[in-house]
Amino acid sequence: MRRIALVVVSLVVVLSAVLAWRLHLQAAEARAPAGGSGEIEGTHVDLASRVGARILEQRVRKGVAVKRGDLLVALDCADPAAALAEAEARLAAARAQAAAAGTSVEASRRQREAAVAGQLAARAQAEALAAQRDAAQRQAGRLEALGADVPTSSRDQTRASAEGLEGQTRAALAQARATEQQAAAAVVAIRASGAQAVAAEAQLKAAEATASRARLLVDECQVRAPRDAVVDDLPHEPGELVQAGQLLVRLVELTEVKATFYLPNAELAAARLGGRATVVADAWPGERFEGVVRTVALQAEFTPRNIQTRTDRDRLVYPVEVYVQNPQGKLRPGMPVQVFLPAGDRS
């Protein structure tokens, strides 16, 4: 009987100890800062070219740090260069044609101005001659009225002068009509040359666009780094023929990296946009990296399958993204880390 009592007491003690330990763990977990484990990710930049060509040269290798503007890959540019030369020749011809059309318009305008000036001068001359003719005709009429009192020669001379002025007046009017026709023809020429100028300008713009595109394609033969980064992958070798849009270089930017971890619903209040976070990596013991919470998922999801225990995988969690400044490049993509949110942020 005493043995049974001893066993019962022992079981009670063991169960009490287990229960106390679990309560202690729960209390410690409640006091611990919110957070979780994650993995470092860099910003990947995939570089390709708009032209399909053969790779002539690779100036870099995997793992090398590059600066913005550095030449990474050079492609064979023979075809784009030939297209550029042709486009520039067509552009030069279009510019010459546009300049000639502009000169033609200006010449037609000057011709019209000259014709209008000639028309005005001819009309003025015709009006002056008509006035002289009218005066001569009136003088001839007065002499005829005087009859025998005026010598015949004077009457004949006055009459001849009036007739001559009449002929000159008709000639001046004819000249005025001719210059008027010239002015009208000049207007037609202005319209025609203006239309030619518009067409030449349109051809010039088309040639400029073609040349601009050709220059762009030539520039695409040199793949340069768009930012400071590290070469992550070079999927091809010199001599290979690549298609337009095919991956040539993959860069990864490490000056700012991201760690994604999964936060349980009970700890969600600790994750605030713009809030502080601390990142710890096993590769750098004793060193803490400061980060900022940039993204907190709006909807919960099941913990990803790479979480170890099934109990943890079955929990609903919220993905949280923390961005960390990494100027020395100590944090590398794929590096496992632990993320902690300050205890003061936890409600």
C-alpha positions as CSV (number, residue, x, y, z in Angstrom):
1,M,0.0,0.0,0.0
2,R,2.9,2.3,0.9
3,R,4.4,1.5,-2.5
4,I,1.3,2.5,-4.4
5,A,1.1,5.7,-2.4
6,L,4.8,6.4,-3.2
7,V,4.1,5.9,-6.9
8,V,1.1,8.2,-6.9
9,V,3.1,10.9,-5.1
10,S,5.9,10.5,-7.6
11,L,3.6,10.9,-10.5
12,V,2.0,13.9,-9.0
13,V,5.4,15.5,-8.4
14,V,6.5,14.7,-12.0
15,L,3.3,16.1,-13.5
16,S,3.5,19.2,-11.4
17,A,7.1,19.7,-12.5
18,V,6.1,19.3,-16.2
19,L,3.2,21.7,-15.8
20,A,5.3,24.2,-14.0
21,W,8.0,24.0,-16.8
22,R,5.4,24.5,-19.5
23,L,3.9,27.5,-17.7
24,H,7.4,28.8,-17.3
25,L,8.1,28.4,-21.1
26,Q,4.8,30.1,-22.0
27,A,5.6,33.0,-19.7
28,A,9.0,33.3,-21.1
29,E,7.6,33.2,-24.6
30,A,5.1,35.9,-23.7
31,R,7.9,38.1,-22.4
32,A,10.2,37.4,-25.3
33,P,10.3,39.9,-28.2
34,A,8.1,39.1,-31.2
35,G,9.8,37.9,-34.4
36,G,10.7,34.8,-36.3
37,S,13.3,33.1,-38.6
38,G,13.7,34.2,-42.2
39,E,16.1,34.3,-45.1
40,I,18.1,37.1,-46.6
41,E,17.1,38.2,-50.1
42,G,18.8,40.7,-52.4
43,T,17.3,42.8,-55.2
44,H,17.8,40.9,-58.4
45,V,18.2,42.8,-61.7
46,D,18.0,40.7,-64.9
47,L,19.8,42.4,-67.8
48,A,19.1,41.6,-71.5
49,S,19.4,43.3,-74.8
50,R,16.8,44.4,-77.4
51,V,18.9,42.9,-80.2
52,G,19.8,39.3,-80.9
53,A,23.5,38.9,-81.6
54,R,26.6,36.9,-80.8
55,I,28.4,37.6,-77.5
56,L,31.8,39.1,-78.3
57,E,33.1,39.6,-74.8
58,Q,32.2,39.3,-71.1
59,R,34.0,41.9,-69.0
60,V,33.0,40.5,-65.6
61,R,32.7,37.2,-63.8
62,K,30.4,35.8,-61.1
63,G,30.7,37.4,-57.6
64,V,32.4,40.6,-58.9
65,A,31.2,43.9,-57.6
66,V,30.4,46.4,-60.4
67,K,29.6,50.1,-60.5
68,R,26.8,51.8,-62.3
69,G,27.7,52.3,-66.0
70,D,30.4,49.5,-66.0
71,L,30.5,47.5,-69.3
72,L,29.4,43.9,-68.5
73,V,28.8,42.2,-71.9
74,A,29.7,43.3,-75.5
75,L,27.7,42.0,-78.4
76,D,28.5,41.8,-82.1
77,C,27.2,45.1,-83.5
78,A,27.8,44.7,-87.2
79,D,24.1,44.6,-88.3
80,P,22.8,47.4,-86.0
81,A,25.8,49.5,-87.0
82,A,25.1,49.1,-90.7
83,A,21.4,49.9,-90.0
84,L,22.5,53.0,-88.2
85,A,24.8,54.2,-91.0
86,E,21.9,53.7,-93.5
87,A,19.5,55.6,-91.2
88,E,22.0,58.5,-90.7
89,A,22.4,58.7,-94.5
90,R,18.7,58.9,-95.0
91,L,18.5,61.5,-92.3
92,A,21.0,63.6,-94.0
93,A,19.1,63.4,-97.3
94,A,15.9,64.2,-95.6
95,R,17.5,67.3,-94.0
96,A,18.7,68.4,-97.3
97,Q,15.3,67.9,-98.9
98,A,13.6,69.8,-96.1
99,A,16.1,72.7,-96.5
100,A,15.5,72.8,-100.2
101,A,11.7,72.8,-99.7
102,G,12.1,75.7,-97.3
103,T,14.2,77.6,-99.8
104,S,11.6,77.0,-102.5
105,V,8.9,78.4,-100.2
106,E,10.9,81.5,-99.5
107,A,11.7,81.9,-103.3
108,S,7.9,81.6,-104.1
109,R,7.1,84.3,-101.5
110,R,9.7,86.6,-102.9
111,Q,8.3,86.1,-106.4
112,R,4.8,86.9,-105.2
113,E,6.0,90.0,-103.5
114,A,7.8,91.1,-106.7
115,A,4.7,90.4,-108.8
116,V,2.5,92.3,-106.4
117,A,4.9,95.3,-106.5
118,G,5.0,95.1,-110.3
119,Q,1.2,95.0,-110.4
120,L,0.9,98.1,-108.2
121,A,3.6,99.9,-110.3
122,A,1.8,99.0,-113.6
123,R,-1.5,100.1,-112.3
124,A,0.0,103.4,-111.0
125,Q,1.6,104.0,-114.4
126,A,-1.6,103.1,-116.2
127,E,-3.6,105.6,-114.0
128,A,-0.9,108.3,-114.7
129,L,-1.0,107.7,-118.4
130,A,-4.8,107.7,-118.4
131,A,-4.8,111.1,-116.7
132,Q,-2.3,112.4,-119.3
133,R,-4.5,110.9,-122.0
134,D,-7.6,112.6,-120.7
135,A,-5.8,115.9,-120.4
136,A,-4.5,115.5,-124.0
137,Q,-8.0,114.6,-125.3
138,R,-9.5,117.6,-123.5
139,Q,-6.8,119.9,-125.1
140,A,-7.5,118.4,-128.5
141,G,-11.2,119.0,-128.1
142,R,-10.6,122.7,-127.2
143,L,-8.4,123.2,-130.2
144,E,-11.0,121.6,-132.5
145,A,-13.6,124.0,-131.1
146,L,-11.4,127.0,-131.9
147,G,-11.4,125.8,-135.5
148,A,-9.5,128.1,-138.0
149,D,-8.0,130.2,-135.1
150,V,-5.7,127.3,-134.3
151,P,-3.1,126.1,-136.8
152,T,-3.8,122.7,-138.2
153,S,-0.4,121.4,-137.1
154,S,-1.1,122.2,-133.5
155,R,-4.4,120.4,-133.6
156,D,-2.8,117.4,-135.3
157,Q,0.0,117.3,-132.8
158,T,-2.4,117.4,-129.8
159,R,-4.5,114.7,-131.4
160,A,-1.5,112.5,-132.0
161,S,-0.3,113.0,-128.5
162,A,-3.7,111.9,-127.1
163,E,-3.8,108.8,-129.3
164,G,-0.2,107.9,-128.2
165,L,-1.2,108.3,-124.6
166,E,-4.2,106.1,-125.2
167,G,-1.9,103.3,-126.6
168,Q,0.5,103.7,-123.7
169,T,-2.4,103.5,-121.2
170,R,-3.7,100.3,-122.8
171,A,-0.2,98.8,-122.7
172,A,0.2,99.8,-119.0
173,L,-3.2,98.1,-118.2
174,A,-2.1,95.0,-120.1
175,Q,1.1,95.0,-118.0
176,A,-0.9,95.3,-114.8
177,R,-3.1,92.4,-115.8
178,A,0.0,90.3,-116.6
179,T,1.7,91.1,-113.3
180,E,-1.6,90.2,-111.5
181,Q,-1.5,86.8,-113.2
182,Q,2.1,86.4,-112.1
183,A,1.1,87.2,-108.5
184,A,-1.7,84.6,-108.7
185,A,0.7,82.1,-110.1
186,A,3.1,82.9,-107.3
187,V,0.4,82.2,-104.7
188,V,-0.2,78.8,-106.3
189,A,3.6,78.2,-106.2
190,I,3.7,79.1,-102.6
191,R,0.9,76.6,-101.8
192,A,2.7,73.9,-103.7
193,S,6.1,74.5,-102.2
194,G,4.4,74.8,-98.8
195,A,2.9,71.3,-99.3
196,Q,6.3,70.0,-100.4
197,A,7.9,71.6,-97.3
198,V,5.3,69.9,-95.0
199,A,6.0,66.5,-96.7
200,A,9.7,67.1,-96.4
201,E,9.4,67.9,-92.7
202,A,7.3,64.7,-92.2
203,Q,10.0,62.7,-94.0
204,L,12.7,64.4,-91.8
205,K,10.9,63.4,-88.6
206,A,10.5,59.9,-89.8
207,A,14.2,59.7,-90.7
208,E,15.1,61.2,-87.3
209,A,12.9,58.5,-85.5
210,T,14.5,55.7,-87.6
211,A,18.0,57.0,-86.8
212,S,17.2,57.3,-83.1
213,R,15.9,53.8,-83.0
214,A,19.1,52.6,-84.8
215,R,21.3,54.4,-82.3
216,L,19.3,52.8,-79.5
217,L,19.9,49.3,-81.0
218,V,23.6,50.0,-81.3
219,D,23.7,51.1,-77.7
220,E,21.9,47.8,-76.8
221,C,25.0,46.0,-78.1
222,Q,26.8,47.0,-74.9
223,V,25.1,45.8,-71.7
224,R,26.0,48.1,-68.8
225,A,25.3,48.0,-65.1
226,P,22.2,50.1,-64.2
227,R,23.3,50.4,-60.6
228,D,26.0,49.3,-58.1
229,A,25.6,45.6,-57.6
230,V,27.3,42.2,-57.6
231,V,27.3,39.8,-60.6
232,D,25.1,36.8,-59.6
233,D,24.9,34.9,-62.9
234,L,26.3,34.8,-66.4
235,P,24.2,32.1,-68.2
236,H,26.1,32.3,-71.5
237,E,29.6,32.2,-72.8
238,P,31.4,34.4,-75.4
239,G,30.7,33.2,-79.0
240,E,27.1,32.1,-78.2
241,L,24.3,33.5,-80.2
242,V,21.6,35.0,-78.0
243,Q,18.1,36.1,-78.9
244,A,16.6,39.5,-78.1
245,G,15.4,39.7,-74.6
246,Q,17.4,36.6,-73.5
247,L,19.1,36.9,-70.1
248,L,22.7,38.0,-70.3
249,V,23.6,39.1,-66.8
250,R,21.9,38.7,-63.4
251,L,22.9,41.3,-60.8
252,V,22.0,41.3,-57.1
253,E,22.0,44.5,-55.1
254,L,23.3,44.0,-51.6
255,T,23.4,47.6,-50.3
256,E,19.9,47.0,-49.0
257,V,18.6,43.5,-48.4
258,K,15.3,42.0,-47.3
259,A,14.4,39.4,-44.7
260,T,10.9,37.8,-44.8
261,F,9.7,36.1,-41.6
262,Y,6.3,34.9,-40.5
263,L,4.5,36.4,-37.5
264,P,1.7,34.6,-35.5
265,N,-1.5,36.4,-35.1
266,A,-0.9,36.9,-31.3
267,E,2.3,38.9,-32.2
268,L,0.9,40.8,-35.1
269,A,0.5,44.1,-33.1
270,A,4.3,44.2,-32.8
271,A,4.8,44.6,-36.6
272,R,4.2,48.2,-37.5
273,L,5.0,49.7,-40.8
274,G,8.2,51.8,-40.4
275,G,8.9,50.2,-37.1
276,R,12.3,49.0,-36.0
277,A,13.6,45.5,-36.2
278,T,16.8,43.7,-35.3
279,V,18.3,41.0,-37.5
280,V,20.8,38.4,-36.2
281,A,22.8,36.1,-38.4
282,D,24.6,32.9,-37.3
283,A,27.4,33.9,-39.7
284,W,28.1,37.0,-37.7
285,P,27.8,36.0,-34.0
286,G,27.5,38.9,-31.6
287,E,26.6,41.4,-34.4
288,R,23.1,42.9,-34.7
289,F,21.8,44.5,-37.9
290,E,19.1,47.2,-37.6
291,G,16.2,47.0,-40.1
292,V,12.8,48.6,-40.8
293,V,9.5,46.9,-41.3
294,R,8.3,47.8,-44.8
295,T,5.5,45.3,-45.5
296,V,3.0,43.4,-43.3
297,A,0.7,41.1,-45.2
298,L,-3.0,41.9,-45.1
299,Q,-4.1,38.3,-45.1
300,A,-2.9,35.4,-43.0
301,E,-1.5,32.3,-44.7
302,F,-0.2,28.9,-43.6
303,T,3.4,28.8,-42.6
304,P,5.6,27.7,-45.6
305,R,6.7,24.1,-45.9
306,N,10.3,24.9,-45.2
307,I,9.4,25.5,-41.5
308,Q,10.6,22.4,-39.6
309,T,7.8,21.1,-37.4
310,R,4.3,20.2,-38.6
311,T,2.8,22.1,-35.6
312,D,4.4,25.3,-36.8
313,R,3.5,24.6,-40.4
314,D,-0.2,24.3,-39.5
315,R,-0.3,27.7,-37.9
316,L,-1.8,30.7,-39.7
317,V,0.8,33.5,-39.8
318,Y,1.4,36.9,-41.5
319,P,4.5,37.4,-43.7
320,V,6.5,40.4,-42.7
321,E,9.3,42.0,-44.7
322,V,12.1,43.8,-43.0
323,Y,14.7,45.8,-45.0
324,V,18.2,46.1,-43.7
325,Q,20.9,48.5,-44.8
326,N,23.9,46.4,-45.8
327,P,26.7,48.7,-47.0
328,Q,29.5,46.3,-46.2
329,G,27.7,43.3,-47.9
330,K,27.9,41.1,-44.8
331,L,24.4,39.8,-45.3
332,R,24.2,37.5,-48.4
333,P,21.2,36.1,-50.2
334,G,20.1,32.8,-48.8
335,M,21.7,33.4,-45.4
336,P,19.3,32.3,-42.5
337,V,18.6,35.0,-39.9
338,Q,16.5,35.6,-36.9
339,V,14.4,38.7,-36.8
340,F,13.3,40.4,-33.5
341,L,10.8,43.2,-33.1
342,P,11.4,45.4,-30.1
343,A,9.5,44.4,-26.9
344,G,8.3,48.0,-26.5
345,D,6.3,47.7,-29.8
346,R,4.4,44.7,-28.6
347,S,0.9,45.2,-27.2
